[in-house]
Amino acid sequence: MNDPDIAARLDPVAPLAEPVRRALYLHVAGAPDAVGRDAAAAAVGVGRALAAFHLDRLVAAGLLEADYRRLTGRTGPGAGRPAKVYRRSGRQVDVTLPERRDDVLAGLFATVLEAEDETDDVRVALDRVATAHGAGIGRAARTKTGARASVPDRLGAAAAALAAAGYEATSDGSTVTLQNCPFDRVARDHRDLVCGTNLAMLEGVADGLGTSRIRARFDPSPGRCCVLLEG
């Protein structure tokens, strides 16, 4: 598991561990319009100053957005100063442990469905798209190591690249083992489809690494991904 990457994905939701802050976030996120400090404080049963503190912390974390608005509806002289109001930000946060990347599968499936060649076999088309996606991962890893890198170095770079793609990847210099399947939720009901797509993608990674000495091997085993990269 890539600890810095995991930490980076956990950081945005860490502020929600505090109960008052979480309650304020849920109230603002569920409101049809921006919420002022007084209304938010009353909704969760805390003082205005405490609510303001937590709301601003949520803004700093990127979970809420703040603006200023006159809540009385009056304008012009005597209308008073605009009040600070809060709404849910557009930032999307998705954290699963171990990581799940159903979005990758969805992207591959969508690419196949949008293909112009309607005569192409769907399984063949999906494998081709998955291989191309994996090749991009492999080429990016090869770029980091250089054209003359050793097989262990290429496998190490591939493990790092796959970790960024949602795999819990480790390399011992001769084999990259994937301790999880990022597509596990879909694989539970469509294992043959997902495992075949996974194999095609890892074959693309091997091709992208730029050496015939590295290959992807289908090797199902309990507790890990069904594919190994071997050099």
Secondary structure, 3 states (H helix, E strand, C coil): CCHHHHHHHHHHHHHHHCHHHHHHHHHHHHCCCCEEHHHHHHHHCCCHHHHHHHHHHHHHCCCEEEEEECCCCCCCCCCCCCEEEEEECCCCCCCCCCCCCHHHHHHHHHHHHCCCCCCCCHHHHHHHHHHHHHHHHHHHHHHHHCCCCCHHHHHHHHHHHHHHCCCCEEECCCEEEECCCCCHHHHCCCHHHHHHHHHHHHHHHHHHCCCCCCEEEECCCCCCCCEEEEC
